[in-house]
Amino acid sequence: VQLQASGGGSVQAGGFLRLSCSVSRIMFRAYDMAWYRQAPGKERELVASITSGGATTLATPVKGRFIISRDNAQDAVYLQMNNLKPEDTGVYYCSTEERGRRRWGQGTLVTVSS
């Protein structure tokens, strides 16, 4: 599987970004997808997930602000991030589980300034 994330950048608190992840080399529509993030000095954490059927889960800190979605025709998963906070700063990774292993893209950096 190949996972190519994009869309990160630097914004002020209260701003928004939309992350995209292009997926290849798997039958995308059959896979659950997820976004993780890793803040400086912290462990990687799950931010949002979406099943192959479209059911979504959001981590408590981002509920009401972030939206995860997928486009099976484009083999892509998205993370719309609204009302960003400085604590949202980190590297965001697109991820899926393939053949029993968690797979990661290269990450895209999000920096939120106060």
C-alpha positions in Angstrom: 0.0 0.0 0.0 1.1 3.6 -0.7 -0.3 6.4 1.4 0.4 10.0 0.3 -0.8 12.7 2.7 -0.9 16.4 1.8 -2.6 19.6 2.9 -0.7 20.5 6.0 0.5 24.1 6.7 0.7 26.9 9.2 -2.4 28.6 10.4 -3.5 30.8 13.3 -5.8 29.5 16.0 -9.4 29.4 14.8 -8.3 28.7 11.2 -8.9 25.6 9.2 -7.1 23.1 7.0 -8.1 20.1 4.9 -5.8 17.2 4.7 -5.9 14.7 1.9 -4.5 11.2 1.6 -4.2 9.5 -1.7 -4.1 5.7 -1.4 -2.8 3.2 -4.0 -2.0 -0.5 -4.4 -4.9 -1.7 -2.4 -8.6 -2.1 -3.1 -9.3 1.1 -1.2 -13.1 0.7 -0.8 -12.5 -2.5 1.3 -10.3 -0.9 3.9 -10.9 1.1 7.0 -8.8 4.3 7.1 -7.5 6.5 9.9 -5.7 9.7 10.6 -3.2 9.8 13.4 -1.1 12.7 14.7 2.1 13.1 16.6 2.8 16.3 18.6 6.4 17.2 19.4 7.6 15.1 22.3 4.5 13.0 22.5 3.3 9.6 21.2 1.3 9.2 18.1 -2.4 9.2 18.7 -5.5 8.3 16.8 -7.5 11.4 15.6 -10.2 10.0 13.4 -11.2 6.8 11.6 -13.6 5.8 9.0 -14.7 2.3 8.1 -15.1 0.8 4.7 -18.8 1.4 5.1 -18.4 5.0 6.0 -18.9 4.9 9.8 -16.7 7.5 11.5 -15.1 7.9 14.9 -13.4 11.0 16.3 -11.1 11.4 19.2 -12.6 13.4 22.0 -10.3 16.5 21.6 -11.4 17.0 18.0 -15.1 16.2 18.2 -17.2 19.0 16.8 -14.2 20.4 15.0 -12.8 17.7 12.7 -14.6 15.7 10.0 -13.2 12.6 8.4 -14.5 11.5 5.0 -13.6 9.3 2.1 -14.1 9.2 -1.7 -14.0 5.6 -2.9 -14.0 6.8 -6.5 -10.8 8.8 -5.9 -9.2 6.3 -3.5 -8.8 9.1 -1.1 -9.5 10.0 2.6 -9.8 13.5 3.9 -9.6 15.3 7.3 -11.4 18.6 7.5 -10.0 20.5 10.5 -11.9 23.5 11.7 -11.4 25.9 14.6 -7.8 24.7 14.9 -6.1 25.1 18.3 -2.4 25.3 19.1 -2.7 21.8 20.7 -3.6 20.4 17.3 0.0 21.1 16.1 1.8 18.0 15.0 2.6 15.7 12.1 -0.6 14.1 10.7 -0.4 10.6 9.3 -2.8 8.7 7.0 -3.0 5.0 8.0 -4.6 1.7 7.3 -4.1 -1.9 8.4 -3.0 -4.2 5.6 -2.1 -7.9 6.0 -2.2 -7.6 9.8 0.2 -4.6 10.0 -0.5 -0.9 10.4 0.8 1.0 7.5 1.8 4.7 7.5 2.1 7.5 5.0 4.9 10.0 5.2 3.0 12.6 7.3 2.1 16.2 6.8 3.0 18.9 9.3 0.3 21.1 10.8 1.3 24.1 12.8 -1.2 26.2 14.7 -0.1 29.4 16.3 -1.9 31.3 19.0 
